[in-house]
Amino acid sequence: MPPQSRLPAVVFFDAVGTLLHPEPPAPVVYAAVGHRFGSRLDEMAVRTRFRAALRRQEEVDRTSNLRTDEAREVARWRAIVREVLDDVTDIETCFQELYVHFARADAWRCERGTAEVLAALAARGHVLGIASNFDQRLRGLVGNIPALEPVRYLVISSEIGWRKPARAFFTTMCRHAASSPEQVLYVGDDLINDYEGARRLGMQALLFAPNEPVLIPAEMRIQSLSDLLYD
């Protein structure tokens, strides 16, 4: 969808699921690392367990009013690894290996068109940012992935103390960019955390939904990052 009006001066993106994707996917990596520590779970079982563990940790965050910090994010991933790979022989070493793996730039791939779209938006004068429910590892990723070089602002939940879709997360994003909410566009792949969270504050928002062209109204979504260039 070409956006209905010209993009605002400030454009923020979600990270995982929008600009970045683990490659290989996280369940594949979990299964492979788990096997080295004695797990007998196959990739399908790990994938099912991984989704369930993520949902359970999201519930934990909601009961904590979406407050977070670096210690909480480490605890989140340790709990997920323990739940998914409950048959390994050394769970802590297994966790540490997985945690370090996803801190490496070569463990991730960029969404198609990321480099070209970000460069084009920056050349047009847009100020770009990433705002994510991640932890401090994201700083290293952004610093070591050339396609993300045009990004000026980086808002990370573990650093600011709030996870999406908390209002304070989006307020902090606007404050970083020294812009009012209506002057900022947020692009993300999660309807509740990204699109609805941004809209509740009065920000402009687009849902990155390449695989859901029918379920999401056209005015709410883009199917490719390159759609942002047709303004």
N, C-alpha and C positions, 0 to 999 in steps of 0.2 A: 504494500500500500504506500503510495506517496503521501507523506504527512499533509494534513489539510491546510496548514499554514506554515510559514517559514519557521525554521527551528530557532529556538531562543539562543542567546549568546553562550549559555553554559549547558553542556550535555554531560551527564554522568551515566555510567554503565555499571550494571552488575558484573561480577567477575565469572564465577563458575556457572556454566550453563548458558552464558551469553557470549562473553569474549573468550573464555577458556574452558577446555574440556580435558579431563585426565585421559592420557593415552599411553598404554591401554586403559580401559575403563577401570574404576576403582575395584569392583568385585573381581575382575580378572587378576589384578595385582594382589589383592587379599588372598585369593585362592592359591596363587603361585608362592607367595611368601609363607602362607600357612603350611603348605606341603613341605617346605624346607624345615619347618618346626614340628613335623609329625602329624599335621591335620590330614584327615581323610575326606574332607568335604570337597565336592566338586563345585565347578563354577556356578551351576544353576542354584545349588543350595546356598552358596555364599551370597549370590545376588539377592535371593529372597530374604535371607537373614540381614543383609546389609540395609535393605529398604526398611525392614521392621525396626532395626536398631536406630536408624536415623529418625524415624517417626517417634520412637520412645524418647530420644533425647530432645526432640522438639517439644514434646509434652513437658519435660523437665524445665525447659526454658520458659515455657508459658506460665508454669507455676511459680517461677521466679521473676515474673513480670518483665521478661526479656532482658534482664540485667546480665552482664557478662564481663569477663576480663580474660587476660591471657591464661591464668590458672584454670578458669572454668573451661576454656576451649581445649586445653590439653586434657583435662579430665573428661570432656565430652568424647574426644577421639579415643582415649584409653578405654572408656566404657564401651564404645562401639566395637573396638577390636576384641575386647573380652567377650562380648555377646556373640559376635559373628564367629570368632575362631576359638570356641570354648574347649576344643580338644587338642590344642597345641601343648608342647612340652615346656616351653619357656615363654609365657605370655608377655612378660615385660620386654624381653629382648625382641620379640616379634613386633610388639607395638612400636618400639623405638625404630626398628627398621622401616616400618610403614610410615611413621611420622617423618623421618628423614627423606624417604623416597618422594613424598608429595611436596617437599620443599625444593626439589630440583626442577629447574626450568625444563629439562628434557623429559620430565614426566607428564608434560602438558602440551596440548596443541591449541592453536588459536582457531576460533571460528573462521570459516571461509570469508575472506574479504576484510578481515580485521585491519591489517596493515594499510591497505588502500583506503578504507573508509576513514580511519582515524587520521591518516595523513591529509586526506582531502578536506575533512572538517576543520582540522587545524589550519590548513592553508586558507580556508574561507574566513578565518578569524574566530572560530568557536573555541572556547576554553573547555578542555576535556578533563573528566575525572572518572575514577572507579570508586564505587561504594559497595562494600561487600560484607556479608556475614562470614568472615574468614578470621585468620589470626595473623600474627606478625610475619609468618612465612610468605604472605602475599607481597610484602615489600621486596623480598629477594626475587620473587618471580617477576614482578613488574620491572625491576632493575636489570633483569637478565634476559628478557624477551624483547628483541628489537622492535617487533610490531607495536609494542605498547609505549614506545618512546614519546609520542605526542601527549601522553597523559600527564597533566600537571598536578591534579589533586588526588589524594588517596585517602579514603575514609574506611577504616577497618573496625569492625564491631568490637573486637577484643581491646582495641586501644581507646575507643570513646566510651565504652561501658554499656552499650545498648545494641541489641540485635534487631534487625528488621523483623516484623513491621512496626516496631515501636516508633511513636511520633518523634521521640528525641533523636532517633537515628537520622531521620530526614531533616529535622531542624539543624542538626550538626552539619549535615551535608551542605545545606544552604549557607550556613555561617562560614564554613571553610571557603566557599566561593564568593563570599560577601555579596550575596544576591538574595532577593526575595523569592519565595517559592514559585510564584508564577513566571519567574525569569529563568527557571531551571527545568530541563527535561531529564527524566530518568528512564532508562531503557533496561528492562530485565525480563527474565523468562518465567518468573513465578507470579501468578495472578494475585495472590494474597500478599506475599512479602514485598513484591516489587511494585506492581501496578497499583493495587488498592492502597498500599502503604503510602506511596507518593501522592496519590490523588487526594487522600484524606487531609494532607497538609496544604493542598492547593497547588501542588506542583503539576507540571505537564508530565505525561507518562505515556509510554508505548510498551506493549507486551511483545517481546521477541518470541514468536510462536511459529517456527517454520513447519511444524508437523501438525498444526491444528487450524487449518484454514477455514473450516466450516464452523467450529464451535465458538470461535472468538470473533465478534463483530469487526468488520474491516477497519473501522475508524479507531479501534483500540490497538491494533497490532501491526507489526511488520513481520514479513516472512524471511527477509534477508537483511543483513546489516546495510547492504548497498541501497536499500529503500530509503535510508536516511538522506541520501544525496539528492533525491528528487524532490526538492522543496521549492 
